[in-house]
Amino acid sequence: MVLVSNGAEPCTGPRLRVSVALVSRQPRVLGIVLAGGEGKRLYPLTADRAKPAVPFGGSYRLIDFVLSNLVNAGYQRLCVLTQYKSHSLDRHISQTWRMFGFRGEYITPVPAQQRVGKRWYTGSADAIFQSMNLISDDDPEYIVVFGADHVYRMDPSQMVQAHIESGAGVTVAGIRVPRSEAKAFGCIEADESGRITQFLEKPADPPGTPDDPDVTFASMGNYVFSREALVEAITADAENSDSDHDMGGDIIPAFVARGEAAVYDFSDNKVPGATERDAGYWRDVGTIDAFYDAHMDLVSVYPIFNLYNRQWPIRCENDNLPPAKFARGGLAQESMVGAGSIVSGATVRNSVIGANVTIGDGATVEGSVLMPGVRVEPGAVVRKAILDKNVVVGRGQILGVNLDRERERFDVSAGGVVTVGKGIRIG
């Protein structure tokens, strides 16, 4: 969980779509990013790390997307609250996001501290309840609560402005998804004014929209609250012994029941530098297949999600590595290759290669995701696989071709993606 504040100073620039009357004073906003998730469906990638710390796109970790969105929008006082296997996440925050030092701005990781009794967080709402001291210390007018494990670009300040204009207690960001995929999300029904009339958390039979029965308006897990409304709701939830203390399952439905919840259509969010192809892109990468597909969205000539938008950059760790090197006819097609990597006499196609990866003579890597430090030795073949950090594929080994064989030794997803855990040597 990340706490963010932009203070009360105005934030200027073309990304703000606010009326002239409201430009004179920017509201004081505190942001909370829920970053303590275990991510069981991403196993084995989450065997030794929290879900927001999972590497993504060769150079990033999942948490970098929400933090970049907040910082780009002008919210630059952040406390990252962590819980599950948080060491790599804490270290990443300390090393990558140590970028402020003026006007009281900071980004710092803070582990769960058991401030309310001798217990850890029992749900996302309980995590906020146990962090109430940070809300009272900052004294915000509005509180932004975002998830930490999605891949997307968004200007949160536009959603905050929409919330202020709505007069609601909470505003929920919504995105249209195929109804067949909506069972994994909170589902929203709203009237013409934007008030939410029904909120169903992960329903077995998701509702369609009025204009398309095959599409569902799903919650992105991003919320904006008026401060008093959130504090009252979280406090009441903490006193309810029957509650699961979950934001989507308990807090949001309570606001809906009182008629105090509004929806923000993500398609209305305009990010500077977005291409027509990647505008409105958002991916929940909570499963191995979704994680793999999101990587494949990056590698085409005109990618579905463009990491090269300099007007809204995604910040990543800088290890001062040399450029990638291609030797002895090494070739990469429709691929991304990280700094410090060496492709020597090998062929890489439709793949995302992390930093400090070595791919040896005669090796082939196709449709795969290789995280930092992986070594593919000469003559090896890797197809449709995700290799976690420091995996070694031995000389002449074949991975991802015979799925029946792979199931005997590794995790194979429903979509046929072979995932090899951190530090394993094959052959």
SENU-922789 format. One line per 4 residues: number of its first residue (from 1); their letters; for each residue x, y, z of N, C-alpha, C. Coordinates in steps of 0.1 Angstrom, whole numbers, m for minus. Atoms other than C-alpha are relative to their C-alpha. Example, Ala and Ser with C-alpha at 12.3 -4.5 7.8 and 13.67 -1.06 7.14 Angstrom:
residues 2
1 = as = 9/m12/0/123/m45/78/9/12/0 | m9/m11/0/137/m11/71/m8/11/8
***
This chain:
residues 427
1 = mvlv = 9/m12/0/0/0/0/9/12/0 | m9/m12/2/14/34/m10/m8/12/4 | 6/m12/m4/5/67/6/6/11/m8 | m5/m11/9/8/97/m17/m7/13/4
5 = snga = 6/m13/m2/3/134/m11/7/10/m10 | m6/m11/8/7/163/m35/0/13/7 | 1/m13/m7/4/189/m8/m11/9/m5 | 11/m8/4/m17/219/m17/5/10/m11
9 = epct = m5/m9/10/4/235/m45/m6/m4/m13 | 6/2/13/m10/239/m80/9/m8/m9 | m7/9/10/m1/214/m107/m4/5/m13 | 4/m5/13/1/229/m141/4/m9/m11
13 = gprl = m3/8/11/4/215/m176/m12/m4/m8 | 11/3/9/m18/202/m205/m8/m12/5 | 7/12/m4/m28/170/m186/m12/4/8 | 11/m3/m9/m52/189/m163/m11/6/m8
17 = rvsv = 12/m5/7/m87/194/m177/m9/5/11 | 9/m5/m11/m102/216/m150/m4/14/m4 | 5/m13/3/m122/247/m151/9/11/5 | m9/m12/m4/m106/282/m147/m2/2/15
21 = alvs = 3/m3/m14/m123/286/m113/8/m10/9 | m6/10/m8/m106/254/m100/15/0/m1 | m14/0/3/m71/260/m114/7/7/11 | m7/m9/m10/m63/286/m87/5/m8/12
25 = rqpr = m5/7/m12/m60/260/m59/m2/m15/m2 | 1/15/1/m52/223/m63/m4/m6/13 | 4/6/m13/m70/202/m37/12/m9/6 | m9/8/m7/m49/184/m11/m4/m14/m1
29 = vlgi = 3/13/3/m48/148/m21/10/m10/6 | m8/11/m6/m35/117/m2/m3/m12/m8 | 3/12/8/m31/86/m23/5/m13/8 | m3/13/m6/m31/50/m10/0/m10/m11
33 = vlag = m1/11/10/m18/23/m33/1/m13/7 | 0/13/m7/m26/m12/m21/11/m9/m6 | m11/6/6/7/m30/m26/5/m12/8 | m4/12/m8/7/m60/m2/m4/m13/m5
37 = gegk = 6/12/5/m8/m86/m24/10/m12/m2 | m8/12/1/4/m122/m24/1/m5/m14 | m1/4/14/m5/m130/m60/1/m15/m2 | m1/14/1/m11/m167/m57/m2/m5/m14
41 = rlyp = 2/4/14/m23/m170/m93/12/2/m9 | m12/m2/8/11/m158/m105/12/m9/5 | m10/10/m4/30/m186/m88/6/m7/m12 | m10/m2/m10/59/m194/m91/7/14/0
45 = ltad = m7/m13/0/68/m158/m99/m2/7/13 | 2/m6/m13/54/m148/m65/5/m9/12 | m4/9/m11/71/m176/m45/9/7/10 | m10/m7/m9/98/m152/m31/m2/15/0
49 = rakp = 2/m14/0/83/m118/m37/m15/4/0 | 14/m5/1/51/m97/m34/m3/2/m15 | 5/m2/14/30/m94/m66/4/13/m6 | m5/m13/6/38/m57/m71/14/1/m3
53 = avpf = m14/0/2/75/m66/m71/4/m8/m12 | m4/9/11/73/m90/m100/5/8/m12 | m5/m8/11/95/m78/m129/m10/m1/m12 | 9/m1/12/77/m67/m161/7/8/m11
57 = ggsy = m5/m8/12/87/m56/m196/14/2/m1 | m15/0/1/124/m62/m192/7/9/9 | m6/m10/m8/131/m31/m171/m7/4/12 | 9/m5/m10/102/m26/m147/m4/m10/10
61 = rlid = 7/9/m9/84/m40/m118/m15/5/m1 | 14/m4/2/46/m40/m117/m4/13/7 | 4/m12/m8/44/m13/m90/5/13/m7 | m5/m12/6/63/11/m113/m11/7/m8
65 = fvls = 10/m6/8/32/17/m134/m9/9/8 | 8/m9/m8/10/31/m107/8/11/6 | m8/m11/m5/38/50/m91/3/11/m10 | m3/m10/11/47/66/m124/m12/8/m3
69 = nlvn = 12/m8/3/11/76/m130/m3/10/11 | 2/m9/m11/9/92/m96/10/12/0 | m10/m10/1/42/110/m99/m2/10/m12 | 2/m8/12/35/122/m135/m12/9/2
73 = agyq = 12/m8/m2/1/136/m122/3/11/11 | m4/m11/m10/20/157/m95/m2/m5/14 | 1/5/m14/15/135/m64/13/m6/4 | m14/3/m1/49/133/m50/4/m1/15
77 = rlcv = m4/3/m14/48/125/m12/m6/m14/2 | 4/14/0/46/87/m10/6/m8/11 | m4/10/m9/48/61/17/m5/m13/m5 | 4/13/6/48/25/4/m1/m9/12
81 = ltqy = 2/9/m10/32/2/29/m1/m14/m5 | m2/14/5/41/m35/24/m3/m10/10 | 2/10/m10/34/m68/40/5/m13/m5 | m4/13/4/38/m101/20/14/0/m6
85 = kshs = m14/2/6/75/m111/13/4/13/m7 | m1/m14/5/82/m74/9/15/4/m3 | m14/m5/0/121/m73/9/3/5/m14 | m4/m5/13/126/m70/m29/m8/12/m4
89 = ldrh = 8/m12/3/97/m45/m31/5/12/7 | m6/m11/m8/111/m24/m3/13/5/m6 | m13/m3/6/146/m25/m19/m2/8/m13 | 2/m7/13/132/m15/m53/m5/14/2
93 = isqt = 5/m13/m3/113/14/m39/11/9/5 | m10/m9/m5/143/27/m20/11/3/m11 | m11/m3/10/167/24/m50/m5/7/m12 | 5/m5/13/144/33/m79/m7/13/2
97 = wrmf = 9/m11/m2/121/59/m64/6/10/10 | m6/m10/m9/146/80/m43/3/12/m9 | m1/m11/10/140/111/m64/m4/13/5 | 4/m13/m5/127/138/m41/8/5/12
101 = gfrg = m7/m5/m12/140/159/m13/m3/15/3 | 4/m14/m1/124/193/m17/m14/1/4 | 14/m3/m4/92/208/m1/m6/m12/7 | 6/11/m7/88/177/20/m4/m12/m8
105 = eyit = 4/12/8/84/153/m9/9/m12/3 | m8/12/m2/95/117/m5/m7/m12/m4 | 5/13/2/90/81/m14/7/m10/8 | m7/9/m10/98/56/13/m9/m12/3
109 = pvpa = 8/12/m4/87/20/20/m2/m1/15 | 3/2/m14/70/13/53/m7/m14/2 | 6/13/m2/63/m23/64/m12/1/9 | 12/1/m9/31/m34/82/6/1/14
113 = qqrv = m5/m2/m13/35/m23/118/m8/m4/12 | 9/4/m11/6/m38/138/m3/11/9 | 4/m12/m8/m5/m4/150/m13/m3/7 | 13/3/m6/m40/m18/158/0/m14/4
117 = gkrw = 0/14/m5/m35/m49/179/11/m8/m6 | m11/9/4/m11/m78/174/m5/m9/m12 | 5/7/12/m23/m88/139/5/7/m12 | m3/m6/13/m14/m83/103/m13/4/m7
121 = ytgs = 11/m4/7/m37/m69/77/m9/m12/m4 | 9/11/3/m68/m90/72/m8/3/m12 | 6/m3/13/m80/m73/40/4/14/m4 | m5/m13/5/m75/m42/19/m6/12/8
125 = adai = 5/m11/m8/m99/m21/40/6/0/14 | m7/1/m13/m82/m33/72/14/7/m1 | m13/m6/2/m49/m22/58/m1/15/1 | 2/m14/m1/m63/13/54/m3/4/15
129 = fqsm = 3/m3/m14/m78/12/89/12/0/9 | m12/0/m8/m45/3/104/10/11/m3 | m9/m11/4/m29/32/86/m6/14/2 | 7/m13/m2/m53/59/98/9/11/5
133 = nlis = m9/m10/m5/m24/77/115/6/8/m11 | m6/m7/11/m10/86/81/m10/9/m6 | 10/m9/5/m43/101/70/m2/12/9 | 1/m11/m9/m46/122/101/12/9/0
137 = dddp = m12/m8/0/m10/133/99/0/9/m13 | m1/m8/13/m14/145/62/m11/10/m1 | 12/m9/0/m49/160/67/m4/4/m15 | 4/m2/14/m60/156/30/m15/4/m1
141 = eyiv = 14/m2/3/m93/167/15/m6/m12/m7 | 5/12/8/m95/137/m9/11/m11/1 | m9/12/m1/m79/102/m8/m2/m8/m12 | m1/9/12/m69/82/m38/4/m14/4
145 = vfga = m3/14/m3/m69/44/m34/2/m8/m13 | m3/7/13/m52/26/m63/6/m14/3 | m7/13/0/m41/m10/m69/14/1/m5 | m15/m1/4/m4/m18/m76/4/m11/m10
149 = dhvy = m4/11/8/m5/m47/m100/m7/0/m13 | 6/m1/14/m20/m34/m133/10/7/m9 | m8/m6/10/m3/m24/m165/m8/10/m8 | 8/m10/6/m16/9/m178/6/14/2
153 = rmdp = m3/m14/m3/m12/47/m181/m13/7/3 | 12/m8/m4/m36/71/m164/4/12/6 | m2/m13/m7/m37/107/m153/m10/0/12 | 9/1/m11/m52/103/m118/m7/14/4
157 = sqmv = 6/m13/m3/m58/141/m115/m13/2/m7 | 12/m2/8/m85/139/m141/m12/m7/8 | 10/7/m7/m104/113/m120/m3/7/13 | 2/m8/m12/m99/134/m88/m10/12/m3
161 = qahi = 9/m12/3/m115/164/m106/m14/m5/m3 | 13/6/2/m144/142/m118/m7/m3/13 | 5/3/m13/m149/131/m82/m5/13/7 | 4/m13/m7/m150/167/m69/m13/5/m6
165 = esga = 12/m6/7/m176/177/m95/m12/m9/2 | 12/9/m2/m198/146/m88/m6/2/13 | 5/m2/m14/m202/154/m51/m3/m13/7 | 1/13/m6/m201/117/m43/9/m3/11
169 = gvtv = m10/4/m11/m185/100/m13/12/m7/m6 | m11/8/7/m165/77/m36/m3/0/m15 | 1/2/14/m158/75/m73/8/m12/m4 | m6/12/4/m149/42/m89/4/1/m15
173 = agir = m5/1/14/m128/39/m121/m5/m13/m6 | 6/12/7/m146/16/m146/6/m1/m14 | m5/3/13/m135/0/m178/m9/m11/m6 | 9/10/7/m155/m20/m204/9/m12/m3
177 = vprs = m7/13/3/m143/m57/m206/m10/m10/m5 | 9/10/5/m158/m87/m224/m7/m7/12 | 7/6/m11/m185/m102/m202/5/m13/4 | m6/13/m3/m168/m136/m204/12/1/9
181 = eaka = m12/m2/m9/m138/m121/m185/m3/7/13 | 3/m9/m11/m157/m101/m160/m2/m6/14 | 2/6/m13/m161/m127/m133/12/2/10 | m12/m3/m8/m126/m117/m120/0/14/6
185 = fgci = 0/m14/m4/m137/m81/m113/m12/4/7 | 12/m6/m5/m161/m60/m94/m8/6/m12 | 8/m4/11/m190/m52/m118/m9/11/3 | 7/m13/m2/m207/m18/m121/m12/1/m8
189 = eade = 12/m5/8/m242/m8/m131/m3/14/5 | 1/m14/m3/m248/30/m132/m12/6/m8 | 10/m7/8/m276/54/m142/6/10/m9 | m5/m10/10/m274/81/m168/8/11/6
193 = sgri = m8/m11/m6/m260/106/m143/14/m4/5 | m12/5/m5/m231/83/m134/0/m5/14 | 1/6/m13/m244/72/m100/0/m15/m1 | m1/14/0/m236/36/m93/m13/m6/7
197 = tqfl = 13/6/m6/m269/16/m87/2/m14/5 | m3/14/m5/m253/m18/m82/15/m3/m2 | m14/4/1/m218/m31/m75/1/m14/5 | m1/14/m3/m212/m68/m76/15/m4/m1
201 = ekpa = m14/4/m1/m178/m81/m65/2/m15/m5 | m3/13/6/m167/m110/m88/m12/m9/m1 | 12/7/1/m202/m122/m97/2/m12/m9 | 0/12/9/m208/m157/m113/m6/3/m13
205 = dppg = 7/m3/13/m231/m141/m139/1/16/m1 | m1/m14/1/m218/m106/m147/m10/7/m9 | 11/m7/9/m244/m81/m161/7/6/m12 | m5/m7/12/m240/m67/m196/m4/15/2
209 = tpdd = 3/m14/0/m242/m30/m204/m13/3/m8 | 12/m2/7/m274/m14/m217/2/0/m15 | m3/m1/14/m258/m8/m251/6/m13/m6 | m7/12/5/m240/m42/m254/m1/m11/11
213 = pdvt = 2/11/m10/m251/m74/m235/13/m8/2 | m12/8/m1/m217/m90/m242/12/7/7 | m10/m9/m6/m197/m62/m224/m4/3/14 | 3/m4/m14/m195/m55/m187/9/12/4
217 = fasm = m8/m11/m5/m184/m23/m170/6/m5/13 | m8/6/m11/m157/m35/m146/7/10/8 | m8/m8/m9/m140/m19/m116/15/m2/m3 | m15/1/1/m103/m12/m121/7/m1/13
221 = gnyv = m6/1/m13/m97/m13/m84/6/14/4 | m5/m14/m3/m90/25/m84/m12/8/5 | 11/m8/m7/m111/48/m61/5/13/4 | m3/m13/m6/m112/84/m51/m11/3/11
225 = fsre = 9/m2/m11/m128/92/m17/1/14/5 | 0/m12/m9/m138/124/1/5/m5/14 | m7/5/m12/m118/121/33/m10/m4/11 | 9/3/m11/m146/122/59/m8/m13/m3
229 = alve = 8/12/4/m166/96/39/8/m13/1 | m8/12/m2/m137/72/38/3/m4/14 | m4/2/m14/m127/76/74/m12/m7/7 | 12/5/m6/m163/70/85/m3/m15/m4
233 = aita = 2/14/6/m167/39/62/10/m10/5 | m11/10/m5/m134/23/72/m2/m3/15 | 2/2/m14/m141/28/109/m12/m9/3 | 12/8/m2/m176/14/107/3/m15/m4
237 = daen = m3/13/5/m163/m16/87/9/m7/10 | m9/7/m10/m136/m23/113/m7/m5/12 | 8/4/m12/m163/m26/140/m10/m11/m4 | 9/10/4/m183/m50/119/7/m14/m1
241 = sdsd = m6/13/m1/m173/m86/129/m4/m9/m12 | 5/8/11/m192/m100/99/7/4/m13 | m6/m5/13/m171/m80/73/12/m8/m3 | m13/5/5/m143/m94/52/11/11/m1
245 = hdmg = m9/m12/0/m127/m59/54/7/1/m13 | m5/0/13/m123/m58/17/m6/13/m7 | 5/m12/6/m126/m26/m4/m11/m3/m10 | 10/3/10/m145/m41/m33/m12/m8/5
249 = gdii = 11/8/m5/m165/m66/m13/m9/6/11 | 7/m6/m11/m175/m44/16/m2/15/0 | 0/m15/0/m166/m7/14/m9/6/m11 | 7/m6/11/m178/1/m21/m15/m3/0
253 = pafv = 15/2/m1/m212/m17/m18/m7/8/11 | 7/m8/m10/m219/2/14/m3/14/m5 | 2/m13/6/m214/35/m5/m12/m1/m10 | 10/2/10/m236/22/m33/m14/0/6
257 = arge = 13/1/m7/m264/13/m9/m5/13/5 | 4/m14/m5/m264/49/4/m2/10/m11 | 1/m9/11/m265/63/m31/12/10/m1 | m12/m9/0/m230/79/m26/12/m4/m8
261 = aavy = m11/5/9/m210/62/m53/m2/4/m14 | 1/m4/14/m202/75/m88/11/m8/m7 | m9/7/9/m184/59/m117/8/10/m9 | m8/m8/9/m155/74/m137/4/m9/m11
265 = dfsd = m3/8/12/m152/61/m172/15/2/m4 | m15/m1/3/m115/53/m179/2/4/m14 | m1/m4/14/m121/59/m216/0/15/m1 | 0/m15/0/m125/96/m207/14/6/4
269 = nkvp = m13/m5/m5/m89/98/m193/9/2/m12 | m9/m3/12/m65/115/m218/14/2/5 | m14/0/m4/m28/108/m213/8/7/m11 | m9/m6/10/m3/131/m231/9/m11/m7
273 = gate = m9/8/7/16/113/m258/m6/m14/m4 | 6/13/3/m8/83/m260/m3/m1/m15 | 3/3/14/m11/67/m294/m15/m4/m2 | 14/4/2/m45/59/m310/m1/m15/3
277 = rdag = 0/14/m2/m35/22/m306/0/m4/15 | m1/4/m14/m27/22/m269/m8/9/9 | 9/m8/m9/m51/49/m256/m10/m9/7 | 10/8/m7/m72/33/m229/4/m14/4
281 = ywrd = m6/13/m3/m49/3/m225/0/m2/15 | m1/4/m14/m53/m15/m191/m1/m15/0 | 0/15/m1/m44/m51/m182/2/m4/14 | m2/6/m13/m49/m70/m150/9/m13/m3
285 = vgti = m9/11/3/m19/m94/m150/1/m9/11 | 0/8/m12/m30/m115/m121/1/m15/m3 | m2/14/3/m26/m149/m139/12/m1/m9 | m11/2/9/3/m164/m158/m3/3/m14
289 = dafy = 4/m2/14/m16/m163/m191/m1/15/m3 | 2/m14/2/m26/m126/m186/14/7/0 | m13/m6/m1/10/m117/m176/8/m2/m13 | m7/3/13/24/m134/m207/m6/8/m11
293 = dahm = 6/m8/11/m2/m118/m230/4/14/0 | m4/m14/m1/6/m84/m217/14/3/m5 | m14/m2/6/43/m89/m226/m1/m1/m15 | 1/1/15/33/m100/m261/m6/13/m6
297 = dlvs = 5/m13/4/14/m67/m263/11/11/m3 | m11/m10/0/48/m49/m261/8/m1/m13 | m11/3/8/68/m64/m289/m3/2/m15 | 2/m2/15/51/m56/m323/6/14/m4
301 = vypi = m5/m12/5/63/m28/m345/m8/12/5 | 9/m10/m5/33/m8/m335/m7/m6/12 | 5/7/m11/27/m21/m300/m14/4/5 | 13/m3/m6/m7/m24/m283/2/9/12
305 = fnly = m3/m9/m11/9/m8/m253/14/5/m2 | m12/m6/4/37/17/m260/8/5/12 | m9/m4/m11/65/19/m234/8/12/m3 | m9/m10/4/82/46/m254/m6/14/0
309 = nrqw = 6/m13/m1/59/75/m245/8/9/9 | m9/m8/m8/83/102/m234/m8/11/8 | 8/m10/m7/54/126/m224/m6/m5/13 | 5/6/m13/42/102/m197/8/m13/3
313 = pirc = m9/11/m1/72/80/m189/m3/m9/12 | 1/9/m11/72/49/m168/14/m2/5 | m13/0/m6/101/51/m144/5/m14/3 | m5/13/m3/124/21/m140/13/1/7
317 = endn = m13/1/m7/155/10/m121/11/2/m10 | m12/m2/9/188/23/m136/12/m5/7 | m12/7/m6/217/0/m129/13/4/m6 | m12/m4/7/241/19/m151/7/m11/m8
321 = lppa = m5/11/8/245/m10/m174/4/4/m14 | m4/m3/14/261/m10/m209/m12/m3/m9 | 11/3/10/238/m12/m240/0/m15/m3 | 0/14/4/227/m46/m252/9/m2/m12
325 = kfar = m10/3/10/252/m63/m275/m4/m12/m8 | 3/11/10/246/m85/m306/13/m4/m7 | m13/4/6/277/m105/m317/m2/m13/m8 | m1/13/8/285/m133/m342/m13/m2/m7
329 = ggla = 13/1/7/253/m126/m362/m12/m2/8 | 12/0/m9/230/m125/m332/m11/8/m5 | 12/m7/6/195/m114/m342/m12/0/9 | 13/m1/m8/164/m101/m325/m10/6/m9
333 = qesm = 11/m4/9/131/m97/m344/m12/2/9 | 12/m3/m8/100/m80/m329/2/m4/15 | m3/4/m14/116/m82/m295/5/13/7 | m6/m10/m9/128/m60/m266/11/m6/7
337 = vgag = m12/6/m6/163/m66/m253/5/10/10 | m4/m8/m11/174/m52/m219/15/4/0 | m14/m5/m1/206/m33/m211/9/m11/6 | m10/9/m6/237/m54/m204/m2/m14/m6
341 = sivs = 2/13/6/223/m84/m224/9/m2/m12 | m9/4/12/244/m103/m250/m7/m11/m7 | 5/10/9/229/m122/m279/11/m3/m10 | m12/4/8/258/m141/m295/m3/m11/m9
345 = gatv = 2/10/9/251/m160/m326/m13/m7/2 | 13/5/m3/215/m166/m314/m11/7/m7 | 12/m7/6/180/m158/m327/m10/2/11 | 11/m3/m9/154/m141/m306/m12/6/m8
349 = rnsv = 11/m5/7/119/m136/m319/m12/2/10 | 13/m2/m7/87/m121/m304/2/m2/15 | m4/3/m14/103/m120/m269/3/13/7 | m5/m11/m9/110/m97/m240/11/m5/8
353 = igan = m12/4/m6/145/m100/m227/4/10/10 | m4/m9/m10/155/m85/m194/15/4/0 | m14/m4/m1/188/m70/m183/9/m11/4 | m10/10/m3/220/m90/m181/m3/m14/m3
357 = vtig = 3/13/5/207/m119/m200/10/m4/m11 | m9/5/10/231/m140/m221/m6/m12/m8 | 6/10/9/219/m161/m251/12/m4/m9 | m12/5/7/246/m183/m266/m1/m4/m14
361 = dgat = 0/4/14/256/m195/m301/m10/m10/m3 | 10/10/5/229/m213/m320/m12/m2/8 | 12/1/m8/203/m208/m293/m12/7/m7 | 12/m6/5/167/m199/m302/m10/3/12
365 = vegs = 10/m4/m10/143/m179/m280/m12/6/m8 | 12/m4/8/107/m175/m294/m12/2/10 | 12/m2/m8/76/m160/m278/2/m2/14 | m3/3/m14/92/m159/m244/3/13/8
369 = vlmp = m3/m11/m9/98/m136/m214/12/m5/9 | m12/3/m8/133/m138/m199/3/11/10 | m2/m11/m10/138/m119/m166/15/2/2 | m14/m3/m1/171/m104/m156/9/m11/5
373 = gvrv = m10/10/m5/202/m126/m152/m2/m14/m6 | 2/13/6/189/m155/m173/11/m4/m9 | m10/5/9/214/m176/m192/m5/m11/m9 | 4/11/9/205/m196/m223/13/m4/m7
377 = epga = m13/5/5/235/m217/m233/m1/m4/m14 | m1/3/15/246/m226/m269/m9/m12/m3 | 9/11/6/221/m247/m289/m13/m2/7 | 12/2/m7/193/m244/m264/m12/6/m8
381 = vvrk = 12/m5/6/157/m238/m275/m10/4/11 | 10/m4/m9/131/m218/m255/m12/6/m7 | 12/m4/7/95/m214/m267/m11/2/10 | 12/m3/m8/65/m198/m251/2/m3/15
385 = aild = m4/3/m14/81/m197/m217/2/13/8 | m4/m11/m9/86/m173/m187/11/m5/9 | m12/4/m8/120/m177/m171/2/11/11 | m2/m9/m11/123/m160/m137/15/3/1
389 = knvv = m14/m4/m1/156/m144/m126/10/m11/2 | m12/9/m2/189/m163/m129/m3/m14/m4 | 2/13/6/174/m193/m146/11/m3/m10 | m10/4/10/200/m213/m166/m6/m11/m9
393 = vgrg = 4/11/9/189/m233/m197/13/m6/m6 | m13/6/4/218/m257/m203/1/m2/m15 | m4/2/14/236/m264/m236/m9/m11/m6 | 8/10/8/212/m281/m261/m13/m3/6
397 = qilg = 13/3/m6/182/m282/m238/m11/6/m8 | 12/m5/7/147/m278/m253/m11/2/11 | 11/m4/m9/120/m260/m233/m12/6/m7 | 12/m5/6/84/m254/m242/m5/m6/m12
401 = vnld = 4/6/13/81/m277/m272/m9/m12/4 | 8/12/m4/68/m309/m255/m7/3/13 | 6/m4/m12/42/m297/m230/m3/m11/10 | 2/11/m10/34/m331/m216/12/m3/8
405 = rere = m12/1/m8/70/m334/m206/2/11/10 | m2/m12/m9/71/m299/m192/m9/0/12 | 9/0/m11/41/m305/m170/5/m9/11 | m5/9/m10/61/m332/m152/11/7/9
409 = rfdv = m11/m7/m7/88/m307/m141/m3/15/3 | 2/m14/m2/74/m272/m143/m15/4/0 | 14/m5/1/42/m251/m141/m3/3/m14 | 5/m3/14/23/m250/m174/m14/5/1
413 = sagg = 13/m7/m1/m7/m226/m177/m10/m6/m9 | 11/5/9/m40/m233/m193/3/4/m15 | m3/m5/13/m27/m213/m223/13/m6/m6 | m12/7/5/4/m235/m226/13/8/2
417 = vvtv = m12/m7/m3/29/m211/m211/8/m7/11 | m9/6/m9/58/m228/m193/7/10/9 | m6/m10/m9/70/m209/m162/10/m8/9 | m11/6/m8/103/m217/m145/4/10/11
421 = gkgi = m3/m8/m12/110/m204/m110/14/5/1 | m13/m7/m2/139/m182/m99/11/m10/3 | m13/7/m3/174/m197/m100/1/m14/m4 | 0/14/4/165/m231/m115/10/m2/m12
425 = rig = m8/4/12/190/m248/m138/m6/m12/m7 | 6/10/8/177/m269/m166/11/m7/m8 | m11/8/7/202/m296/m178/14/3/5
***
